[in-house]
């Protein structure tokens, strides 16, 4: 999604050149990569942790593209280093981070708990047969069981709950056919999608293979594994039959996906100024516009910008000659923070996941609204919010 590495470099360089650093101190930006695909995903992520903490001696680590698994604990617990991530984290990881783990999303359990609570209260699940299939990515199956399955069971439901095997990677296919058979046998007509970008398409395609047809099942999702993102959930429609089955999915989350489709929409001031700065200072001449069809790089600029701003505010608030502990304390006490959507968000002691509101969103395929996220004509999907924002329960 654009060039996130260059985006981080542009904003850090801007602070150094235009602002003279922070309180006269220059920022030094390091960079490492981690593998996305098997067989060594977890090992690669943990190597990245050590590269940043031991080799580069980072004070704050930043990531905009979903850094998952046990390497998060390597950063914030083992290496006692602050980490700012867009990725939702488990409550266990947040607790073990002792205020050093910052997330622009809700915790994984919260995203599921708020979704389940909303649906239970509304009566949408009454009389339904419910299915859940969770990946065994470290910490995720446990989060699904605690944040979703337990909540459903406590409310009197008896969901089918399967854990599918990721074999240490990001494509979770182990046991998928049997899991779908379990859903068929239980006549599941409500399914919670908690799978990742590479797993959900295959699972839902297998549901089609085993006889599910459009209208047979209502899908629900939160931002667990970034299913609020059109880039992520849009991969489901690589199989058109799977896309037709998933059409009408309901998402409950804090994000404002698809708001640019509203009549008269203009980017909010934060997203606009972040992209102005990036465009003016990109060494490669990169420029992204919110109207670029099929390109969410404009949004990625805003996400990177918000992460760098949070880091910069913490360094500034820590004073003229801060220790690492001073910066970490400032980071956990920022109060209200800006994000790409300018939705209410805050960071405070005991709550270093920033989102403070949720709304209802709808997944549509095919999409006939303006400016859909597209790969080809006819493959368009839309996620649009209803604007029914409410404060998340704490």
C-alpha positions as a Markdown table, in Angstrom:
| # | Residue | x | y | z |
|---|---|---|---|---|
| 1 | Unk | 0.0 | 0.0 | 0.0 |
| 2 | Unk | 2.3 | 2.7 | -1.3 |
| 3 | Unk | 5.8 | 2.7 | 0.3 |
| 4 | Unk | 5.4 | 2.8 | 4.1 |
| 5 | Unk | 9.2 | 2.7 | 4.6 |
| 6 | Unk | 9.5 | 6.0 | 2.6 |
| 7 | Unk | 6.5 | 7.4 | 4.5 |
| 8 | Unk | 8.2 | 6.9 | 7.9 |
| 9 | Unk | 11.4 | 8.3 | 6.5 |
| 10 | Unk | 9.7 | 11.4 | 5.1 |
| 11 | Unk | 8.0 | 12.3 | 8.4 |
| 12 | Unk | 11.0 | 11.6 | 10.6 |
| 13 | Unk | 13.2 | 13.7 | 8.2 |
| 14 | Unk | 10.7 | 16.5 | 8.3 |
| 15 | Unk | 10.9 | 16.6 | 12.1 |
| 16 | Unk | 14.7 | 16.8 | 11.9 |
| 17 | Unk | 15.0 | 19.3 | 9.1 |
| 18 | Unk | 12.0 | 21.6 | 9.6 |
| 19 | Unk | 11.7 | 21.4 | 13.4 |
| 20 | Unk | 15.3 | 20.9 | 14.4 |
| 21 | Unk | 14.5 | 17.6 | 15.8 |
| 22 | Unk | 12.6 | 17.4 | 19.2 |
| 23 | Unk | 13.9 | 19.7 | 21.9 |
| 24 | Unk | 17.1 | 20.0 | 19.8 |
| 25 | Unk | 17.7 | 16.3 | 19.5 |
| 26 | Unk | 17.8 | 14.6 | 16.1 |
| 27 | Unk | 15.7 | 11.5 | 15.5 |
| 28 | Unk | 17.6 | 8.4 | 14.2 |
| 29 | Unk | 15.4 | 6.0 | 12.2 |
| 30 | Unk | 16.3 | 2.4 | 11.7 |
| 31 | Unk | 14.5 | -0.2 | 9.6 |
| 32 | Unk | 14.2 | -4.0 | 9.4 |
| 33 | Unk | 11.9 | -6.5 | 7.6 |
| 34 | Unk | 10.0 | -9.6 | 8.7 |
| 35 | Unk | 8.8 | -12.4 | 6.5 |
| 36 | Unk | 5.0 | -12.7 | 5.8 |
| 37 | Unk | 5.0 | -16.2 | 4.4 |
| 38 | Unk | 6.0 | -19.6 | 5.9 |
| 39 | Unk | 8.0 | -21.5 | 6.8 |
| 40 | Unk | 9.8 | -19.1 | 9.2 |
| 41 | Unk | 7.3 | -16.3 | 10.0 |
| 42 | Unk | 7.6 | -16.4 | 13.8 |
| 43 | Unk | 11.4 | -16.8 | 13.7 |
| 44 | Unk | 11.7 | -13.9 | 11.3 |
| 45 | Unk | 9.5 | -11.6 | 13.4 |
| 46 | Unk | 11.5 | -12.4 | 16.5 |
| 47 | Unk | 14.7 | -11.7 | 14.6 |
| 48 | Unk | 13.3 | -8.4 | 13.6 |
| 49 | Unk | 12.6 | -7.7 | 17.3 |
| 50 | Unk | 16.2 | -8.3 | 18.2 |
| 51 | Unk | 17.5 | -6.4 | 15.2 |
| 52 | Unk | 15.6 | -3.3 | 16.4 |
| 53 | Unk | 16.2 | -3.6 | 20.1 |
| 54 | Unk | 19.7 | -5.1 | 20.4 |
| 55 | Unk | 21.4 | -4.1 | 17.2 |
| 56 | Unk | 19.8 | -0.7 | 16.6 |
| 57 | Unk | 19.0 | 0.0 | 20.3 |
| 58 | Unk | 15.6 | 1.6 | 19.5 |
| 59 | Unk | 13.8 | 3.6 | 22.1 |
| 60 | Unk | 10.4 | 3.3 | 20.2 |
| 61 | Unk | 9.5 | 0.8 | 17.5 |
| 62 | Unk | 6.8 | 1.6 | 14.9 |
| 63 | Unk | 4.8 | -0.5 | 12.5 |
| 64 | Unk | 1.9 | 0.3 | 10.2 |
| 65 | Unk | 1.3 | -3.0 | 8.4 |
| 66 | Unk | 0.3 | -5.6 | 11.1 |
| 67 | Unk | 3.1 | -7.1 | 13.1 |
| 68 | Unk | 1.6 | -10.1 | 14.9 |
| 69 | Unk | 2.4 | -13.0 | 17.2 |
| 70 | Unk | 4.9 | -13.6 | 20.0 |
| 71 | Unk | 7.4 | -11.0 | 18.6 |
| 72 | Unk | 5.2 | -8.3 | 20.1 |
| 73 | Unk | 6.1 | -9.7 | 23.5 |
| 74 | Unk | 9.7 | -10.0 | 22.5 |
| 75 | Unk | 9.7 | -6.2 | 22.0 |
| 76 | Unk | 7.7 | -4.9 | 25.0 |
| 77 | Unk | 8.3 | -7.5 | 27.6 |
| 78 | Unk | 11.6 | -9.3 | 26.9 |
| 79 | Unk | 13.4 | -6.2 | 25.6 |
| 80 | Unk | 11.3 | -3.6 | 27.6 |
| 81 | Unk | 10.9 | -1.4 | 24.5 |
| 82 | Unk | 7.9 | 0.7 | 23.5 |
| 83 | Unk | 6.0 | -0.4 | 20.4 |
| 84 | Unk | 3.4 | 1.6 | 18.5 |
| 85 | Unk | 1.3 | -0.6 | 16.2 |
| 86 | Unk | -1.8 | -0.4 | 14.1 |
| 87 | Unk | -2.5 | -4.1 | 14.9 |
| 88 | Unk | -5.0 | -5.0 | 17.6 |
| 89 | Unk | -3.2 | -6.9 | 20.4 |
| 90 | Unk | -4.4 | -9.5 | 22.9 |
| 91 | Unk | -5.1 | -8.2 | 26.4 |
| 92 | Unk | -2.5 | -10.6 | 27.7 |
| 93 | Unk | 0.1 | -8.9 | 25.5 |
| 94 | Unk | -1.1 | -5.4 | 26.5 |
| 95 | Unk | -0.8 | -6.4 | 30.2 |
| 96 | Unk | 2.7 | -7.9 | 29.7 |
| 97 | Unk | 3.7 | -4.8 | 27.9 |
| 98 | Unk | 3.3 | -2.8 | 31.1 |
| 99 | Unk | 2.3 | 0.4 | 29.2 |
| 100 | Unk | 4.9 | 0.0 | 26.5 |
| 101 | Unk | 2.5 | -1.6 | 23.9 |
| 102 | Unk | 0.5 | 1.1 | 22.1 |
| 103 | Unk | -2.2 | 0.1 | 19.6 |
| 104 | Unk | -4.2 | 2.3 | 17.3 |
| 105 | Unk | -6.9 | -0.5 | 17.4 |
| 106 | Unk | -8.9 | -1.9 | 20.3 |
| 107 | Unk | -7.5 | -5.1 | 21.9 |
| 108 | Unk | -8.5 | -8.3 | 20.1 |
| 109 | Unk | -10.8 | -9.3 | 22.9 |
| 110 | Unk | -12.4 | -5.9 | 23.0 |
| 111 | Unk | -13.2 | -5.8 | 19.3 |
| 112 | Unk | -14.9 | -9.2 | 19.7 |
| 113 | Unk | -16.5 | -8.4 | 23.0 |
| 114 | Unk | -18.0 | -5.2 | 21.8 |
| 115 | Unk | -19.3 | -6.8 | 18.6 |
| 116 | Unk | -20.8 | -9.7 | 20.4 |
| 117 | Unk | -22.4 | -7.6 | 23.1 |
| 118 | Unk | -24.0 | -5.3 | 20.5 |
| 119 | Unk | -25.5 | -8.2 | 18.6 |
| 120 | Unk | -26.7 | -10.0 | 21.7 |
| 121 | Unk | -28.4 | -6.8 | 23.0 |
| 122 | Unk | -30.1 | -6.2 | 19.7 |
| 123 | Unk | -31.5 | -9.7 | 19.5 |
| 124 | Unk | -29.9 | -10.3 | 16.1 |
| 125 | Unk | -28.5 | -13.7 | 17.3 |
| 126 | Unk | -31.8 | -15.0 | 18.8 |
| 127 | Unk | -32.7 | -18.5 | 17.4 |
| 128 | Unk | -29.5 | -18.7 | 15.3 |
| 129 | Unk | -27.0 | -21.5 | 15.0 |
| 130 | Unk | -23.6 | -19.8 | 15.4 |
| 131 | Unk | -20.2 | -20.8 | 14.1 |
| 132 | Unk | -16.6 | -19.5 | 14.8 |
| 133 | Unk | -13.3 | -20.7 | 13.3 |
| 134 | Unk | -10.2 | -19.1 | 14.7 |
| 135 | Unk | -6.6 | -19.3 | 13.5 |
| 136 | Unk | -4.0 | -20.7 | 15.9 |
| 137 | Unk | -1.7 | -17.7 | 15.4 |
| 138 | Unk | -0.1 | -17.2 | 18.8 |
| 139 | Unk | -2.6 | -15.5 | 21.1 |
| 140 | Unk | -5.4 | -15.3 | 18.6 |
| 141 | Unk | -7.4 | -18.5 | 19.3 |
| 142 | Unk | -7.3 | -17.7 | 23.0 |
| 143 | Unk | -8.5 | -14.1 | 22.3 |
| 144 | Unk | -11.4 | -15.4 | 20.2 |
| 145 | Unk | -12.4 | -17.9 | 22.9 |
| 146 | Unk | -12.2 | -15.3 | 25.6 |
| 147 | Unk | -13.6 | -12.3 | 23.8 |
| 148 | Unk | -16.3 | -13.9 | 21.6 |
| 149 | Unk | -17.0 | -17.6 | 22.4 |
| 150 | Unk | -17.2 | -17.1 | 26.1 |
| 151 | Unk | -19.4 | -14.1 | 25.8 |
| 152 | Unk | -21.8 | -16.0 | 23.5 |
| 153 | Unk | -21.9 | -19.0 | 25.9 |
| 154 | Unk | -22.5 | -16.8 | 28.9 |
| 155 | Unk | -25.5 | -15.3 | 27.0 |
| 156 | Unk | -27.0 | -18.8 | 26.5 |
| 157 | Unk | -25.7 | -19.6 | 23.0 |
| 158 | Unk | -23.8 | -22.8 | 22.0 |
| 159 | Unk | -21.5 | -21.8 | 19.2 |
| 160 | Unk | -19.6 | -24.3 | 17.1 |
| 161 | Unk | -15.9 | -23.3 | 17.8 |
| 162 | Unk | -13.1 | -24.7 | 15.8 |
| 163 | Unk | -9.4 | -23.8 | 15.7 |
| 164 | Unk | -7.6 | -24.1 | 12.4 |
| 165 | Unk | -3.9 | -24.7 | 11.9 |
| 166 | Unk | -1.6 | -22.1 | 10.5 |
| 167 | Unk | 1.5 | -24.3 | 10.7 |
| 168 | Unk | 3.5 | -21.4 | 12.1 |
| 169 | Unk | 2.7 | -19.2 | 9.1 |
| 170 | Unk | -0.1 | -16.8 | 7.9 |
| 171 | Unk | -2.0 | -19.1 | 5.6 |
| 172 | Unk | -4.2 | -21.2 | 7.9 |
| 173 | Unk | -5.6 | -24.1 | 6.1 |
| 174 | Unk | -5.1 | -27.1 | 8.4 |
| 175 | Unk | -8.5 | -28.6 | 9.2 |
| 176 | Unk | -10.5 | -26.2 | 7.1 |
| 177 | Unk | -12.6 | -28.8 | 5.2 |
| 178 | Unk | -13.5 | -30.6 | 8.5 |
| 179 | Unk | -14.3 | -27.3 | 10.2 |
| 180 | Unk | -16.7 | -26.3 | 7.4 |
| 181 | Unk | -18.3 | -29.8 | 7.6 |
| 182 | Unk | -18.9 | -29.1 | 11.3 |
| 183 | Unk | -20.6 | -25.9 | 10.4 |
| 184 | Unk | -22.8 | -27.7 | 7.8 |
| 185 | Unk | -23.7 | -30.4 | 10.3 |
| 186 | Unk | -24.7 | -27.9 | 12.9 |
| 187 | Unk | -26.8 | -25.9 | 10.3 |
| 188 | Unk | -24.8 | -22.8 | 11.2 |
| 189 | Unk | -26.6 | -19.7 | 9.8 |
| 190 | Unk | -24.5 | -17.1 | 11.6 |
| 191 | Unk | -20.7 | -17.1 | 11.2 |
| 192 | Unk | -18.1 | -14.8 | 12.8 |
| 193 | Unk | -15.2 | -14.1 | 10.5 |
| 194 | Unk | -12.1 | -13.7 | 12.7 |
| 195 | Unk | -9.6 | -14.9 | 10.0 |
| 196 | Unk | -6.7 | -13.1 | 8.4 |
| 197 | Unk | -6.3 | -11.7 | 4.8 |
| 198 | Unk | -4.8 | -15.0 | 3.5 |
| 199 | Unk | -7.1 | -17.4 | 5.4 |
| 200 | Unk | -10.7 | -16.1 | 5.1 |
| 201 | Unk | -10.9 | -16.3 | 1.3 |
| 202 | Unk | -10.1 | -20.1 | 1.3 |
| 203 | Unk | -12.4 | -20.8 | 4.3 |
| 204 | Unk | -15.4 | -19.0 | 2.8 |
| 205 | Unk | -14.7 | -20.6 | -0.6 |
| 206 | Unk | -14.8 | -24.0 | 1.1 |
| 207 | Unk | -18.2 | -23.1 | 2.6 |
| 208 | Unk | -19.3 | -22.6 | -1.0 |
| 209 | Unk | -17.8 | -25.9 | -2.0 |
| 210 | Unk | -19.8 | -27.7 | 0.7 |
| 211 | Unk | -23.1 | -26.2 | -0.3 |
| 212 | Unk | -23.6 | -22.8 | 1.3 |
| 213 | Unk | -25.5 | -20.4 | -1.0 |
| 214 | Unk | -26.1 | -16.7 | -0.7 |
| 215 | Unk | -28.6 | -16.0 | 2.0 |
| 216 | Unk | -27.9 | -19.2 | 3.9 |
| 217 | Unk | -25.5 | -17.5 | 6.5 |
| 218 | Unk | -25.1 | -14.1 | 8.0 |
| 219 | Unk | -21.5 | -13.1 | 8.4 |
| 220 | Unk | -20.3 | -10.8 | 11.2 |
| 221 | Unk | -16.8 | -9.3 | 11.7 |
| 222 | Unk | -14.9 | -6.7 | 13.7 |
| 223 | Unk | -11.5 | -5.4 | 13.0 |
| 224 | Unk | -10.0 | -8.6 | 14.4 |
| 225 | Unk | -7.3 | -9.5 | 11.8 |
| 226 | Unk | -8.2 | -6.2 | 10.0 |
| 227 | Unk | -11.4 | -7.4 | 8.4 |
| 228 | Unk | -12.7 | -3.8 | 8.5 |
| 229 | Unk | -10.1 | -3.0 | 5.7 |
| 230 | Unk | -11.4 | -3.2 | 2.1 |
| 231 | Unk | -7.9 | -4.3 | 1.1 |
| 232 | Unk | -8.2 | -7.3 | 3.5 |
| 233 | Unk | -11.8 | -8.4 | 3.2 |
| 234 | Unk | -11.7 | -7.6 | -0.5 |
| 235 | Unk | -9.5 | -10.6 | -1.1 |
| 236 | Unk | -12.6 | -12.8 | -0.3 |
| 237 | Unk | -14.1 | -11.9 | -3.7 |
| 238 | Unk | -11.1 | -13.3 | -5.6 |
| 239 | Unk | -13.6 | -16.2 | -5.7 |
| 240 | Unk | -16.8 | -14.6 | -7.0 |
| 241 | Unk | -19.0 | -17.3 | -5.4 |
| 242 | Unk | -17.3 | -16.7 | -2.1 |
| 243 | Unk | -17.9 | -12.9 | -2.6 |
| 244 | Unk | -21.5 | -13.5 | -3.3 |
| 245 | Unk | -21.8 | -15.6 | -0.1 |
| 246 | Unk | -20.1 | -13.0 | 2.0 |
| 247 | Unk | -22.1 | -10.1 | 0.6 |
| 248 | Unk | -24.1 | -8.4 | 3.3 |
| 249 | Unk | -21.6 | -9.1 | 6.1 |
| 250 | Unk | -22.0 | -6.8 | 9.0 |
| 251 | Unk | -19.0 | -5.3 | 10.8 |
| 252 | Unk | -18.9 | -3.6 | 14.2 |
| 253 | Unk | -15.8 | -1.6 | 14.7 |
| 254 | Unk | -14.2 | 1.8 | 15.4 |
| 255 | Unk | -13.0 | 2.5 | 11.9 |
| 256 | Unk | -14.6 | 4.8 | 9.4 |
| 257 | Unk | -14.0 | 2.7 | 6.3 |
| 258 | Unk | -15.8 | 4.0 | 3.2 |
| 259 | Unk | -16.6 | 7.4 | 4.6 |
| 260 | Unk | -15.2 | 9.0 | 1.4 |
| 261 | Unk | -18.2 | 7.6 | -0.5 |
| 262 | Unk | -20.5 | 10.1 | 1.3 |
| 263 | Unk | -21.8 | 13.0 | -0.8 |
| 264 | Unk | -19.7 | 16.1 | -0.4 |
| 265 | Unk | -16.9 | 14.2 | 1.5 |
| 266 | Unk | -13.5 | 16.0 | 1.9 |
| 267 | Unk | -10.6 | 14.5 | 3.8 |
| 268 | Unk | -10.3 | 15.6 | 7.4 |
| 269 | Unk | -7.6 | 18.2 | 8.2 |
| 270 | Unk | -5.3 | 15.7 | 9.8 |
| 271 | Unk | -5.3 | 13.3 | 6.8 |
| 272 | Unk | -5.0 | 16.3 | 4.4 |
| 273 | Unk | -2.0 | 17.9 | 6.1 |
| 274 | Unk | -0.2 | 14.5 | 6.5 |
| 275 | Unk | -0.5 | 13.9 | 2.7 |
| 276 | Unk | 0.5 | 17.4 | 1.9 |
| 277 | Unk | 3.7 | 17.0 | 3.9 |
| 278 | Unk | 4.4 | 13.6 | 2.3 |
| 279 | Unk | 3.8 | 14.8 | -1.2 |
| 280 | Unk | 6.0 | 17.9 | -0.8 |
| 281 | Unk | 8.9 | 15.9 | 0.7 |
| 282 | Unk | 8.8 | 12.5 | -0.9 |
| 283 | Unk | 12.3 | 11.9 | -2.5 |
| 284 | Unk | 10.7 | 9.6 | -5.2 |
| 285 | Unk | 8.0 | 12.2 | -6.0 |
| 286 | Unk | 5.2 | 10.0 | -4.7 |
| 287 | Unk | 1.8 | 11.6 | -4.5 |
| 288 | Unk | -1.5 | 10.0 | -3.4 |
| 289 | Unk | -5.0 | 11.3 | -3.7 |
| 290 | Unk | -8.0 | 10.1 | -1.8 |
| 291 | Unk | -9.8 | 9.9 | -5.2 |
| 292 | Unk | -7.3 | 7.4 | -6.6 |
| 293 | Unk | -9.5 | 4.4 | -7.4 |
| 294 | Unk | -8.3 | 1.1 | -6.1 |
| 295 | Unk | -5.4 | 2.8 | -4.2 |
| 296 | Unk | -5.5 | 3.1 | -0.4 |
| 297 | Unk | -2.0 | 4.6 | -0.2 |
| 298 | Unk | -3.5 | 8.0 | 0.8 |
| 299 | Unk | -4.9 | 6.3 | 3.9 |
| 300 | Unk | -1.6 | 4.6 | 4.6 |
| 301 | Unk | 0.1 | 8.0 | 4.6 |
| 302 | Unk | -2.3 | 9.1 | 7.3 |
| 303 | Unk | -1.7 | 6.0 | 9.4 |
| 304 | Unk | 2.1 | 6.3 | 9.3 |
| 305 | Unk | 1.7 | 10.0 | 10.1 |
| 306 | Unk | -0.4 | 9.3 | 13.2 |
| 307 | Unk | 2.1 | 6.7 | 14.4 |
| 308 | Unk | 5.0 | 9.1 | 14.0 |
| 309 | Unk | 3.1 | 11.9 | 15.7 |
| 310 | Unk | 2.3 | 9.8 | 18.7 |
| 311 | Unk | 6.0 | 8.9 | 19.0 |
| 312 | Unk | 7.0 | 12.5 | 18.6 |
| 313 | Unk | 4.6 | 13.8 | 21.2 |
| 314 | Unk | 5.9 | 11.2 | 23.7 |
| 315 | Unk | 9.5 | 12.2 | 23.1 |
| 316 | Unk | 8.6 | 15.9 | 23.4 |
| 317 | Unk | 6.5 | 15.4 | 26.6 |
| 318 | Unk | 9.4 | 13.5 | 28.2 |
| 319 | Unk | 11.4 | 16.7 | 28.6 |
| 320 | Unk | 14.8 | 18.1 | 27.6 |
| 321 | Unk | 17.0 | 15.2 | 28.7 |
| 322 | Unk | 14.7 | 12.2 | 29.0 |
| 323 | Unk | 15.5 | 8.6 | 30.0 |
| 324 | Unk | 13.9 | 5.7 | 28.2 |
| 325 | Unk | 11.6 | 5.3 | 31.2 |
| 326 | Unk | 10.6 | 9.0 | 30.9 |
| 327 | Unk | 9.6 | 8.5 | 27.2 |
| 328 | Unk | 7.7 | 5.3 | 28.0 |
| 329 | Unk | 5.8 | 7.1 | 30.8 |
| 330 | Unk | 5.0 | 10.0 | 28.5 |
| 331 | Unk | 3.8 | 7.6 | 25.8 |
| 332 | Unk | 1.3 | 6.0 | 28.2 |
| 333 | Unk | 0.0 | 9.4 | 29.3 |
| 334 | Unk | -0.7 | 11.2 | 26.0 |
| 335 | Unk | -4.5 | 11.6 | 26.5 |
| 336 | Unk | -6.4 | 12.3 | 23.3 |
| 337 | Unk | -4.5 | 11.4 | 20.1 |
| 338 | Unk | -5.0 | 12.0 | 16.4 |
| 339 | Unk | -5.7 | 9.2 | 14.1 |
| 340 | Unk | -6.3 | 8.9 | 10.3 |
| 341 | Unk | -10.1 | 9.2 | 10.7 |
| 342 | Unk | -10.0 | 11.8 | 13.5 |
| 343 | Unk | -12.4 | 9.5 | 15.4 |
| 344 | Unk | -12.3 | 9.9 | 19.2 |
| 345 | Unk | -9.2 | 8.1 | 20.6 |
| 346 | Unk | -7.0 | 8.4 | 23.6 |
| 347 | Unk | -4.0 | 6.8 | 25.4 |
| 348 | Unk | -3.9 | 6.8 | 29.2 |
| 349 | Unk | -2.5 | 4.6 | 31.9 |
| 350 | Unk | -4.1 | 1.2 | 31.8 |
| 351 | Unk | -5.6 | 1.9 | 28.4 |
| 352 | Unk | -2.9 | 2.1 | 25.7 |
| 353 | Unk | -5.2 | 0.9 | 23.0 |
| 354 | Unk | -6.5 | 4.1 | 21.6 |
| 355 | Unk | -10.0 | 3.6 | 20.0 |
| 356 | Unk | -12.9 | 5.1 | 22.1 |
| 357 | Unk | -15.9 | 4.6 | 19.7 |
| 358 | Unk | -17.6 | 1.9 | 17.5 |
| 359 | Unk | -20.1 | 2.0 | 14.7 |
| 360 | Unk | -21.9 | -0.4 | 12.4 |
| 361 | Unk | -20.5 | -1.0 | 8.9 |
| 362 | Unk | -21.8 | -3.0 | 5.9 |
| 363 | Unk | -19.8 | -5.2 | 3.4 |
| 364 | Unk | -21.3 | -5.1 | -0.2 |
| 365 | Unk | -20.3 | -7.1 | -3.3 |
| 366 | Unk | -20.5 | -6.1 | -6.0 |
| 367 | Unk | -20.2 | -2.4 | -5.1 |
| 368 | Unk | -22.0 | 0.2 | -7.2 |
| 369 | Unk | -21.1 | 3.2 | -5.0 |
| 370 | Unk | -18.5 | 5.8 | -6.1 |
| 371 | Unk | -14.8 | 5.1 | -5.8 |
| 372 | Unk | -14.9 | 1.5 | -4.7 |
| 373 | Unk | -11.7 | -0.4 | -3.9 |
| 374 | Unk | -11.1 | -2.3 | -7.1 |
| 375 | Unk | -8.7 | -4.7 | -8.7 |
| 376 | Unk | -10.7 | -5.1 | -11.9 |
| 377 | Unk | -14.1 | -4.1 | -13.3 |
| 378 | Unk | -16.8 | -6.2 | -11.6 |
| 379 | Unk | -14.6 | -7.1 | -8.6 |
| 380 | Unk | -15.5 | -4.1 | -6.6 |
| 381 | Unk | -16.4 | -4.3 | -2.9 |
| 382 | Unk | -17.6 | -1.6 | -0.5 |
| 383 | Unk | -17.4 | -1.3 | 3.2 |
| 384 | Unk | -19.6 | 1.6 | 4.4 |
| 385 | Unk | -20.4 | 2.9 | 7.9 |
| 386 | Unk | -23.8 | 3.8 | 9.2 |
| 387 | Unk | -22.5 | 6.6 | 11.3 |
| 388 | Unk | -24.2 | 5.2 | 14.4 |
| 389 | Unk | -21.2 | 5.9 | 16.7 |
| 390 | Unk | -21.4 | 5.0 | 20.3 |
| 391 | Unk | -18.9 | 5.1 | 23.1 |
| 392 | Unk | -17.2 | 1.7 | 23.8 |
| 393 | Unk | -17.9 | 0.3 | 27.2 |
| 394 | Unk | -14.9 | 0.1 | 29.5 |
